Amino acid sequence: WNMKDEKAANRAAIPCMACHQIHSPGNVAQSPDYSDPKAIFYDHERPVANVSFYDRNERMYFAANQLPKPKIWHNGEPVRVSTDATMRTCVQCHAPNAFHHSGSADDRIPRGVHEGLSCSSCHEPHSNNARNSCATCHPAMSNCGLDVEKMNTSFAFRESEHNIHFVSCTDCHTN
């Protein structure tokens, strides 16, 4: 994404009220404890943050925990999706096509080596910055011992054919 007016580059592209409702119930969001990998993986239940989705057609907010957990398919198999309710807000825009095929439309739900992770495992809630996300888990959790921040993925190289959301071991390793 590029801003048409360079002077506006520091402004938020998505307004706060797209995800937050004033005076809604919930908790202030807190970053996971990255020193404990179990705190950021898979089915870890985090308190529901004060996050909701504004539906422009309904002209209403829906709390993240009221949004449906997406059902995604890849090659006929279900993709494990995080139980983190906050992620359901992300999926309202970054969703697969109507057939729920992984990687279609603007889908960003992780599969491959990152399957089951929540968006907030890597992306900071307010900046959406993911630049430090690899270092929080790797190389301590890397199975191959390579520097994951330098691998040919879209994390290191935007033009890479290996999207960090869908990368699998077999994309780079033949064995």
DRENMAR-219300 format. One line per field, with one value per residue: x, y, z of N, C-alpha, C in turn; residue in one letter. Coordinates in steps of 0.05 Angstrom, whole numbers, plus 5000, padded with zeros to 4 digits. Layout:
BEGIN
n_east <- [X, ...]
n_north <- [Y, ...]
n_up <- [Z, ...]
ca_east <- [X, ...]
ca_north <- [Y, ...]
ca_up <- [Z, ...]
c_east <- [X, ...]
c_north <- [Y, ...]
c_up <- [Z, ...]
aa <- [a, ...]
This chain:
BEGIN
n_east <- [5017, 5010, 5009, 4972, 4979, 5038, 5046, 5008, 5026, 5036, 4988, 4932, 4908, 4862, 4806, 4801, 4751, 4733, 4746, 4739, 4692, 4665, 4658, 4646, 4637, 4692, 4763, 4825, 4870, 4926, 4994, 5017, 5056, 5115, 5159, 5141, 5125, 5078, 5040, 5026, 5009, 4962, 4908, 4905, 4869, 4854, 4837, 4778, 4789, 4774, 4749, 4714, 4672, 4652, 4596, 4579, 4533, 4494, 4498, 4518, 4557, 4593, 4614, 4679, 4679, 4628, 4629, 4633, 4674, 4720, 4714, 4759, 4787, 4837, 4861, 4819, 4821, 4808, 4831, 4867, 4844, 4858, 4832, 4827, 4788, 4795, 4820, 4779, 4757, 4796, 4790, 4744, 4757, 4803, 4792, 4779, 4752, 4682, 4677, 4709, 4763, 4830, 4878, 4854, 4822, 4828, 4851, 4886, 4893, 4933, 4968, 5004, 5069, 5055, 5003, 4944, 4960, 4944, 4927, 4946, 4990, 5034, 5026, 5026, 4974, 4958, 4994, 5001, 5049, 5096, 5149, 5184, 5166, 5184, 5231, 5212, 5197, 5232, 5303, 5291, 5247, 5251, 5254, 5294, 5338, 5356, 5365, 5307, 5290, 5318, 5303, 5274, 5220, 5158, 5164, 5217, 5227, 5187, 5171, 5174, 5153, 5136, 5091, 5088, 5045, 5028, 5070, 5106, 5146, 5163, 5165, 5216, 5250, 5269, 5270]
n_north <- [4976, 5044, 5112, 5163, 5216, 5236, 5264, 5244, 5196, 5177, 5171, 5132, 5080, 5051, 5068, 5075, 5062, 5021, 4974, 4981, 4996, 5049, 5049, 4994, 4928, 4890, 4875, 4910, 4904, 4859, 4844, 4779, 4735, 4730, 4701, 4653, 4603, 4572, 4608, 4637, 4603, 4566, 4538, 4571, 4607, 4673, 4732, 4764, 4818, 4889, 4890, 4897, 4889, 4933, 4931, 4956, 4951, 4933, 4972, 4967, 4947, 4887, 4846, 4815, 4762, 4746, 4739, 4692, 4633, 4622, 4573, 4539, 4511, 4470, 4439, 4402, 4388, 4406, 4468, 4483, 4531, 4587, 4595, 4645, 4699, 4752, 4749, 4738, 4786, 4806, 4771, 4787, 4822, 4802, 4752, 4686, 4664, 4654, 4599, 4583, 4571, 4563, 4614, 4641, 4699, 4752, 4723, 4709, 4673, 4633, 4575, 4514, 4517, 4554, 4543, 4548, 4590, 4653, 4717, 4758, 4734, 4746, 4798, 4864, 4894, 4950, 4975, 4938, 4918, 4869, 4860, 4843, 4793, 4742, 4734, 4728, 4675, 4643, 4626, 4587, 4553, 4534, 4481, 4467, 4497, 4540, 4610, 4641, 4691, 4706, 4672, 4654, 4682, 4719, 4751, 4767, 4783, 4820, 4806, 4752, 4686, 4654, 4661, 4685, 4672, 4623, 4589, 4527, 4473, 4441, 4477, 4496, 4455, 4392, 4342]
n_up <- [5000, 4984, 5004, 4973, 4984, 5009, 5056, 5090, 5107, 5159, 5183, 5205, 5164, 5168, 5203, 5275, 5296, 5263, 5286, 5340, 5390, 5425, 5494, 5499, 5525, 5553, 5554, 5563, 5511, 5514, 5501, 5483, 5526, 5502, 5517, 5532, 5493, 5492, 5505, 5460, 5421, 5382, 5414, 5458, 5504, 5507, 5544, 5521, 5483, 5480, 5428, 5368, 5310, 5261, 5224, 5165, 5134, 5169, 5206, 5257, 5315, 5327, 5377, 5380, 5399, 5384, 5331, 5277, 5280, 5230, 5178, 5141, 5082, 5053, 4998, 5003, 5056, 5125, 5152, 5210, 5253, 5294, 5360, 5380, 5393, 5377, 5328, 5294, 5279, 5245, 5203, 5179, 5139, 5116, 5087, 5059, 4994, 4976, 4978, 5017, 5009, 5025, 5019, 4978, 4949, 4995, 5035, 5095, 5134, 5173, 5149, 5137, 5164, 5202, 5216, 5254, 5286, 5315, 5287, 5320, 5342, 5313, 5291, 5315, 5352, 5343, 5308, 5270, 5257, 5241, 5243, 5284, 5295, 5278, 5308, 5359, 5365, 5336, 5330, 5366, 5361, 5311, 5266, 5230, 5240, 5209, 5195, 5200, 5188, 5143, 5104, 5040, 5039, 5042, 5086, 5089, 5037, 4998, 4946, 4944, 4927, 4967, 5011, 5076, 5108, 5089, 5083, 5078, 5102, 5059, 5017, 5014, 5030, 5006, 5029]
ca_east <- [5000, 5023, 4991, 4973, 4991, 5060, 5043, 4989, 5037, 5036, 4960, 4921, 4893, 4837, 4798, 4799, 4724, 4728, 4751, 4733, 4667, 4668, 4642, 4637, 4649, 4716, 4788, 4845, 4887, 4953, 5010, 5023, 5082, 5130, 5179, 5128, 5113, 5051, 5021, 5018, 5002, 4939, 4882, 4907, 4847, 4861, 4813, 4768, 4796, 4753, 4750, 4689, 4672, 4630, 4584, 4568, 4506, 4476, 4503, 4521, 4581, 4591, 4638, 4695, 4671, 4603, 4634, 4637, 4701, 4720, 4720, 4775, 4795, 4860, 4862, 4798, 4825, 4803, 4854, 4863, 4843, 4861, 4807, 4829, 4765, 4804, 4826, 4754, 4754, 4815, 4780, 4722, 4768, 4824, 4778, 4779, 4728, 4657, 4680, 4727, 4789, 4853, 4896, 4839, 4813, 4848, 4856, 4912, 4892, 4957, 4969, 5032, 5084, 5042, 4975, 4933, 4967, 4927, 4940, 4960, 5015, 5055, 5020, 5019, 4947, 4952, 5011, 5001, 5077, 5104, 5178, 5198, 5151, 5200, 5251, 5200, 5194, 5254, 5306, 5286, 5226, 5255, 5263, 5316, 5361, 5363, 5356, 5282, 5287, 5331, 5293, 5260, 5191, 5149, 5173, 5243, 5226, 5159, 5166, 5177, 5130, 5129, 5076, 5094, 5021, 5022, 5095, 5109, 5174, 5169, 5170, 5245, 5264, 5258, 5269]
ca_north <- [5000, 5070, 5134, 5182, 5241, 5227, 5277, 5228, 5169, 5169, 5168, 5105, 5076, 5040, 5083, 5059, 5052, 4997, 4951, 4987, 5011, 5064, 5039, 4967, 4911, 4876, 4881, 4924, 4883, 4856, 4827, 4753, 4731, 4717, 4683, 4627, 4597, 4562, 4630, 4649, 4582, 4550, 4540, 4587, 4626, 4699, 4747, 4778, 4846, 4907, 4891, 4890, 4894, 4950, 4923, 4980, 4945, 4931, 4996, 4958, 4934, 4860, 4838, 4795, 4735, 4739, 4733, 4663, 4623, 4614, 4546, 4542, 4486, 4470, 4413, 4384, 4383, 4430, 4483, 4489, 4560, 4595, 4601, 4673, 4714, 4777, 4742, 4738, 4813, 4808, 4755, 4801, 4834, 4784, 4726, 4671, 4667, 4643, 4571, 4579, 4559, 4576, 4628, 4654, 4726, 4765, 4705, 4710, 4654, 4616, 4546, 4506, 4517, 4573, 4536, 4549, 4614, 4676, 4740, 4773, 4721, 4760, 4826, 4881, 4902, 4976, 4982, 4915, 4912, 4841, 4858, 4828, 4769, 4717, 4733, 4720, 4646, 4629, 4599, 4567, 4534, 4526, 4453, 4463, 4512, 4562, 4637, 4643, 4719, 4709, 4653, 4665, 4685, 4747, 4766, 4779, 4794, 4824, 4793, 4723, 4669, 4639, 4678, 4676, 4661, 4596, 4574, 4501, 4463, 4430, 4498, 4500, 4430, 4369, 4319]
ca_up <- [5000, 4984, 5008, 4951, 4995, 5026, 5083, 5106, 5111, 5187, 5191, 5204, 5140, 5177, 5228, 5300, 5300, 5247, 5303, 5368, 5396, 5450, 5517, 5496, 5546, 5545, 5569, 5547, 5499, 5524, 5484, 5496, 5538, 5481, 5528, 5536, 5467, 5495, 5509, 5435, 5402, 5378, 5428, 5482, 5507, 5518, 5550, 5498, 5484, 5473, 5399, 5355, 5281, 5253, 5199, 5152, 5124, 5192, 5222, 5285, 5323, 5337, 5392, 5366, 5406, 5372, 5302, 5273, 5275, 5202, 5169, 5118, 5070, 5035, 4984, 5014, 5085, 5141, 5163, 5238, 5257, 5322, 5375, 5389, 5383, 5364, 5300, 5278, 5269, 5222, 5181, 5166, 5114, 5104, 5086, 5033, 4977, 4986, 4980, 5040, 5000, 5036, 5001, 4957, 4955, 5012, 5058, 5109, 5156, 5171, 5145, 5135, 5190, 5221, 5219, 5281, 5300, 5313, 5275, 5340, 5350, 5298, 5286, 5338, 5348, 5333, 5286, 5251, 5252, 5246, 5238, 5305, 5301, 5275, 5330, 5384, 5366, 5322, 5321, 5387, 5353, 5283, 5265, 5212, 5249, 5192, 5203, 5187, 5179, 5118, 5085, 5017, 5045, 5039, 5109, 5082, 5009, 4990, 4920, 4946, 4921, 4991, 5029, 5103, 5120, 5079, 5077, 5090, 5101, 5032, 4998, 5012, 5035, 4990, 5047]
c_east <- [5018, 5003, 4994, 4986, 5012, 5058, 5025, 5000, 5036, 5008, 4951, 4904, 4865, 4829, 4795, 4771, 4716, 4730, 4742, 4707, 4672, 4648, 4631, 4650, 4674, 4740, 4807, 4864, 4915, 4968, 5015, 5051, 5099, 5152, 5168, 5113, 5084, 5030, 5012, 5008, 4974, 4915, 4884, 4885, 4858, 4836, 4804, 4774, 4772, 4753, 4723, 4692, 4648, 4621, 4569, 4539, 4486, 4477, 4504, 4549, 4575, 4616, 4652, 4686, 4643, 4606, 4640, 4667, 4702, 4727, 4734, 4784, 4819, 4863, 4843, 4801, 4820, 4830, 4848, 4865, 4844, 4833, 4806, 4806, 4773, 4810, 4802, 4748, 4772, 4803, 4756, 4731, 4787, 4813, 4782, 4754, 4704, 4657, 4699, 4753, 4812, 4870, 4881, 4831, 4835, 4853, 4884, 4913, 4916, 4952, 4998, 5045, 5071, 5012, 4967, 4941, 4946, 4942, 4957, 4985, 5038, 5051, 5013, 4991, 4943, 4970, 5010, 5029, 5083, 5134, 5193, 5186, 5168, 5219, 5238, 5198, 5219, 5281, 5299, 5265, 5230, 5266, 5288, 5341, 5370, 5352, 5330, 5277, 5300, 5322, 5277, 5230, 5184, 5155, 5199, 5242, 5197, 5152, 5168, 5151, 5121, 5117, 5080, 5070, 5016, 5046, 5095, 5138, 5181, 5171, 5200, 5260, 5252, 5256, 5251]
c_north <- [5025, 5092, 5153, 5208, 5232, 5240, 5261, 5200, 5159, 5165, 5140, 5102, 5065, 5055, 5065, 5047, 5029, 4972, 4956, 5002, 5024, 5052, 5011, 4950, 4897, 4885, 4895, 4902, 4883, 4838, 4801, 4753, 4716, 4698, 4655, 4620, 4586, 4584, 4642, 4628, 4572, 4556, 4555, 4607, 4651, 4714, 4762, 4808, 4863, 4912, 4883, 4897, 4911, 4941, 4946, 4975, 4945, 4956, 4989, 4947, 4905, 4854, 4815, 4767, 4727, 4732, 4703, 4656, 4612, 4584, 4548, 4514, 4490, 4442, 4393, 4378, 4409, 4442, 4489, 4520, 4566, 4601, 4630, 4689, 4739, 4772, 4743, 4765, 4817, 4794, 4768, 4815, 4815, 4755, 4712, 4676, 4653, 4613, 4563, 4566, 4576, 4589, 4643, 4682, 4740, 4749, 4707, 4690, 4634, 4587, 4539, 4506, 4535, 4566, 4536, 4574, 4636, 4699, 4756, 4759, 4735, 4789, 4841, 4893, 4930, 4985, 4962, 4907, 4883, 4838, 4843, 4801, 4744, 4713, 4724, 4689, 4631, 4641, 4578, 4546, 4526, 4498, 4449, 4479, 4535, 4588, 4643, 4672, 4724, 4689, 4667, 4664, 4714, 4763, 4781, 4793, 4796, 4808, 4763, 4708, 4653, 4658, 4668, 4665, 4632, 4579, 4547, 4492, 4454, 4452, 4502, 4474, 4407, 4344, 4324]
c_up <- [5000, 4988, 4984, 4960, 5015, 5054, 5101, 5113, 5140, 5198, 5189, 5178, 5146, 5203, 5252, 5303, 5282, 5264, 5332, 5370, 5423, 5470, 5513, 5518, 5535, 5562, 5551, 5537, 5511, 5505, 5498, 5508, 5518, 5491, 5533, 5510, 5470, 5498, 5482, 5415, 5404, 5396, 5454, 5483, 5520, 5525, 5526, 5501, 5476, 5443, 5388, 5325, 5275, 5225, 5187, 5142, 5147, 5209, 5251, 5289, 5332, 5351, 5378, 5373, 5396, 5342, 5299, 5269, 5246, 5198, 5142, 5108, 5052, 5024, 4997, 5043, 5101, 5151, 5192, 5241, 5287, 5334, 5385, 5376, 5368, 5335, 5282, 5266, 5244, 5198, 5167, 5140, 5100, 5104, 5059, 5018, 4990, 4990, 5003, 5033, 5011, 5014, 4979, 4967, 4972, 5037, 5069, 5132, 5153, 5166, 5141, 5162, 5211, 5225, 5248, 5296, 5296, 5299, 5295, 5351, 5337, 5295, 5311, 5332, 5335, 5310, 5263, 5243, 5259, 5243, 5259, 5310, 5299, 5299, 5356, 5387, 5355, 5331, 5342, 5378, 5324, 5283, 5249, 5220, 5231, 5203, 5187, 5176, 5152, 5097, 5062, 5023, 5042, 5064, 5102, 5055, 5000, 4964, 4921, 4940, 4945, 5012, 5058, 5117, 5112, 5075, 5092, 5087, 5073, 5011, 4994, 5014, 5019, 5007, 5071]
aa <- [w, n, m, k, d, e, k, a, a, n, r, a, a, i, p, c, m, a, c, h, q, i, h, s, p, g, n, v, a, q, s, p, d, y, s, d, p, k, a, i, f, y, d, h, e, r, p, v, a, n, v, s, f, y, d, r, n, e, r, m, y, f, a, a, n, q, l, p, k, p, k, i, w, h, n, g, e, p, v, r, v, s, t, d, a, t, m, r, t, c, v, q, c, h, a, p, n, a, f, h, h, s, g, s, a, d, d, r, i, p, r, g, v, h, e, g, l, s, c, s, s, c, h, e, p, h, s, n, n, a, r, n, s, c, a, t, c, h, p, a, m, s, n, c, g, l, d, v, e, k, m, n, t, s, f, a, f, r, e, s, e, h, n, i, h, f, v, s, c, t, d, c, h, t, n]
